[in-house]
């Protein structure tokens, strides 16, 4: 039942969100915004964002997962949670995720998020909080580890920590529906870049790949100058940085997550510093959890002021953690 429940909680919240039209962020007013990154080889690279300002000194910057964008279903849940808490929310589409063809991202580009946090868009924010889903959580933790002065608190949900182990888990997963879904999003982004004539490998060649490792080897490795896919995974993984993490952070792990299984993350979590609170959840899948989710039901902190639900509890934790002492 455990494995089956992981699949259920991965798929059911996503399907319900699509049926409800969640990708439009209905009911919460926001507007498109752009933050520009200066890339040494591409020049000005825009990051397409959606900005939901509130009368608050805090802003939650939300980062999507592999193959997603600012308009992914789970991002809408974060918008609603921030609105409930009365804090500003900025949804970030990583480079190329908006299908503008300017470039594409990789798992170690935490420096793009640094540009977001230093941008004029967040100039008035006194508390900068990060919430990242899946690969977005990997990037959020990377920024928190490298630039602790910029990040007041961070939450990563179902995030890979060792990229080699994560790719192996995803590429050997059965059924292959999840891998195909992720690769479909990545290939669509890559096609948009290839159409501008700036891609390192032909779109036709990339369209034939059936594993994440093969995709990375043909796209990220030549584009960003890594020696090999193994070099990319080793140098970009956030896992080795967790032992020295100083930013108050939380990692939410679904123990039946079919896409990022605990066997791929537990070795990294075992060496993490006390700054990282780990919450292990039995009823949940990949970035999908029951509406009744509460952290204290999983040996996490009690947040009586925050509504139930993963996003509401995570936003409540971010706000409470920054208000408390730096140690968890």
C-alpha positions in Angstrom: 0.0 0.0 0.0 2.9 2.4 0.7 4.1 2.5 -2.9 0.6 2.8 -4.2 -0.2 5.7 -1.9 2.8 7.5 -3.2 1.6 7.2 -6.7 -1.9 8.3 -5.6 -0.7 11.5 -3.8 1.6 12.3 -6.7 -1.2 12.2 -9.3 -4.4 13.0 -7.5 -3.6 16.6 -6.3 -2.2 17.4 -9.8 -5.3 16.2 -11.6 -7.7 18.0 -9.2 -5.7 21.2 -9.7 -6.0 20.9 -13.5 -9.7 20.2 -13.3 -10.2 23.2 -11.1 -8.3 25.5 -13.5 -5.5 26.0 -11.0 -2.9 27.0 -13.5 -4.5 30.4 -13.9 -4.0 31.4 -10.2 -7.7 32.3 -10.1 -8.9 34.6 -7.4 -5.5 36.2 -6.5 -4.4 39.3 -8.3 -0.9 39.2 -9.7 1.1 40.5 -12.7 3.9 39.4 -15.0 7.4 40.7 -14.1 10.8 40.0 -15.5 14.2 39.8 -13.8 17.2 39.9 -16.1 20.3 37.8 -15.6 23.5 38.8 -17.3 25.0 35.6 -18.7 28.7 35.6 -19.9 27.9 33.8 -23.2 24.2 34.7 -23.8 24.1 38.3 -22.6 20.8 39.4 -21.1 18.7 36.4 -20.1 15.1 37.1 -18.8 13.6 35.2 -16.0 9.8 35.4 -16.3 8.1 35.8 -13.0 4.6 36.3 -11.6 4.4 38.9 -8.8 1.7 38.9 -6.1 2.5 41.9 -3.9 1.0 42.3 -0.4 1.3 44.9 2.4 4.1 43.0 4.1 7.8 43.2 4.8 8.1 39.5 3.8 8.2 37.9 0.4 8.1 34.2 -0.4 10.0 33.3 -3.6 8.6 30.1 -5.1 10.6 27.9 -7.5 9.2 25.2 -9.7 10.4 21.7 -10.3 12.1 20.0 -13.3 10.0 20.5 -16.5 7.7 22.9 -14.8 7.2 26.7 -14.7 5.6 29.5 -12.7 2.2 28.2 -14.0 2.5 24.7 -12.7 -0.4 23.5 -10.5 1.5 23.3 -7.3 2.7 26.9 -7.7 -0.9 28.1 -7.5 -1.2 26.4 -4.1 1.7 28.5 -2.9 0.1 31.7 -4.2 -3.0 30.9 -2.2 -1.1 30.1 1.0 0.9 33.3 0.8 -2.4 35.3 0.2 -3.9 33.6 3.3 -0.8 34.6 5.3 -0.8 38.2 4.0 2.7 38.0 2.5 4.0 38.8 -0.9 4.7 36.0 -3.3 7.0 35.8 -6.4 6.7 32.8 -8.7 9.9 32.3 -10.7 10.1 30.6 -14.1 13.8 29.4 -14.4 15.6 30.4 -17.5 13.8 29.0 -20.6 10.9 27.5 -18.6 8.6 30.2 -20.0 9.4 28.8 -23.5 10.9 32.1 -24.7 13.8 30.3 -26.3 16.6 32.4 -24.7 18.3 29.6 -22.9 17.7 26.7 -20.5 18.5 26.1 -16.9 20.3 23.4 -14.9 20.2 22.2 -11.3 23.2 24.2 -10.1 22.1 27.7 -11.4 21.4 29.0 -7.9 23.1 32.2 -9.0 20.0 33.0 -11.1 17.9 33.0 -7.9 20.5 35.3 -6.3 19.8 37.8 -9.0 16.1 37.5 -8.3 16.6 38.2 -4.5 18.9 41.1 -5.3 16.5 42.6 -7.9 14.7 45.9 -7.5 11.5 43.9 -7.4 12.4 42.8 -3.9 14.1 46.0 -2.9 11.6 46.8 -0.1 11.5 43.3 1.3 13.0 42.8 4.8 12.5 39.1 4.9 13.4 36.9 1.9 12.0 33.4 2.2 12.4 30.6 -0.3 10.0 27.7 -1.1 11.2 25.3 -3.7 9.5 22.2 -5.2 11.5 19.2 -6.3 14.5 20.6 -8.4 13.4 24.1 -7.3 14.1 23.1 -3.7 17.6 21.9 -4.8 18.3 25.3 -6.2 16.8 27.1 -3.2 19.0 25.1 -0.8 22.0 25.9 -3.1 21.4 29.6 -2.8 20.8 29.3 1.0 24.1 27.4 1.3 26.1 29.8 -0.9 24.6 33.1 0.1 23.2 32.8 3.6 23.1 36.6 4.0 20.4 36.8 1.3 18.0 34.0 2.5 16.2 34.3 5.9 14.6 30.8 5.7 14.2 28.1 3.1 11.9 25.1 2.5 12.5 22.4 0.0 9.7 19.9 -0.9 10.6 16.5 -2.3 13.8 17.7 -3.7 16.7 15.7 -5.1 19.9 16.3 -3.2 22.4 14.1 -5.0 21.8 14.6 -8.7 23.5 11.4 -9.8 21.4 9.3 -7.4 18.3 11.3 -8.4 18.8 10.8 -12.1 19.4 7.1 -11.6 16.2 6.8 -9.5 14.1 8.6 -12.1 15.6 6.9 -15.1 14.9 3.4 -13.6 11.5 4.2 -12.3 8.6 2.0 -13.3 6.1 2.9 -14.7 7.8 5.4 -16.9 5.0 7.9 -17.0 6.7 10.3 -14.6 9.9 10.3 -16.5 8.1 10.9 -19.8 6.2 13.8 -18.2 9.4 15.4 -17.0 11.2 14.8 -20.3 8.3 16.2 -22.3 8.6 19.5 -20.4 12.4 19.6 -20.8 12.2 18.8 -24.5 9.6 21.5 -25.2 11.9 24.0 -23.5 14.9 22.8 -25.5 13.0 23.0 -28.8 12.2 26.6 -28.1 15.9 27.3 -27.6 17.0 25.2 -30.6 14.6 27.2 -32.8 16.7 30.3 -32.1 19.9 28.6 -33.3 21.6 28.7 -29.9 21.3 25.1 -28.8 24.4 22.8 -28.7 22.7 19.7 -30.0 20.0 19.3 -32.6 16.5 19.2 -31.4 15.8 16.1 -33.4 18.6 14.3 -31.6 17.4 15.4 -28.1 13.8 14.5 -29.0 14.9 10.8 -29.1 16.3 10.6 -25.6 14.4 8.5 -23.1 16.3 9.2 -19.9 17.1 12.4 -17.9 20.8 11.4 -17.9 20.9 11.3 -21.7 19.1 14.7 -21.9 21.6 16.3 -19.5 24.6 14.8 -21.4 23.4 16.2 -24.7 22.2 19.6 -23.5 23.5 20.8 -20.1 27.0 19.4 -20.4 28.0 21.1 -23.7 26.0 24.3 -23.0 27.6 25.0 -19.6 31.0 23.5 -20.2 31.0 20.5 -17.9 33.5 17.7 -18.7 30.8 15.0 -18.5 27.4 14.3 -17.1 29.1 12.9 -14.0 31.1 16.1 -13.6 27.9 18.1 -13.8 26.1 16.0 -11.2 29.1 16.0 -8.8 29.8 19.8 -9.0 26.2 20.9 -9.0 24.7 18.7 -6.3 23.6 20.5 -3.1 24.0 17.4 -0.9 27.6 18.0 0.1 26.8 21.5 1.1 24.2 20.6 3.7 26.8 19.8 6.4 27.7 23.5 6.5 24.2 24.9 6.0 23.6 27.9 8.3 20.3 29.2 7.0 17.2 27.9 8.9 15.8 25.4 6.4 13.3 22.6 6.2 13.2 19.5 4.0 9.8 17.8 3.5 10.2 14.2 2.4 7.4 11.9 1.2 8.7 8.5 2.2 6.7 6.9 -0.7 7.7 9.5 -3.3 8.1 7.6 -6.5 10.2 10.2 -8.3 12.6 11.3 -5.5 12.7 8.2 -3.3 14.4 8.4 0.2 17.2 6.1 -0.9 18.4 8.9 -3.2 18.3 11.6 -0.5 18.9 10.0 2.9 22.7 9.8 2.6 22.8 13.6 2.1 20.3 14.2 4.9 22.3 12.1 7.3 25.2 14.6 7.1 23.1 17.8 7.2 23.8 20.5 9.8 21.3 21.2 12.6 20.1 24.1 10.6 18.1 21.7 8.5 14.8 20.4 9.9 13.7 17.1 8.2 10.0 16.2 8.1 9.2 12.7 6.9 5.7 12.2 5.7 3.9 8.8 5.2 0.8 10.1 3.4 2.2 11.9 0.4 3.7 11.6 -3.0 5.9 13.8 -5.2 4.9 17.4 -4.2 1.4 16.1 -3.5 -0.1 15.8 0.0 -3.5 15.6 1.7 -5.3 18.9 2.3 -5.3 18.0 6.0 -1.4 18.0 6.1 0.1 19.5 9.3 3.8 19.5 10.3 3.2 18.5 13.9 1.5 15.3 12.7 4.9 14.2 11.3 7.1 15.2 14.3 7.5 18.7 12.9 6.8 22.0 14.7 3.3 22.9 15.8 1.9 25.9 13.9 -1.4 26.5 15.5 -1.8 29.8 13.7 -1.3 28.4 10.2 -4.1 26.6 8.3 -3.8 22.9 7.3 -2.2 22.0 3.9 1.4 21.6 2.8 1.8 25.1 1.4 0.1 26.9 4.3 2.1 25.0 6.8 5.4 25.7 4.9 4.7 29.4 4.6 3.8 29.5 8.3 7.0 27.7 9.1 9.0 30.2 7.1 7.5 33.1 8.8 7.8 31.6 12.3 11.3 30.3 11.7 12.6 33.8 10.8 10.8 35.3 13.7 12.5 32.8 16.1 16.1 32.2 16.8 18.4 31.2 13.9 18.7 27.6 15.1 15.9 25.1 14.5 
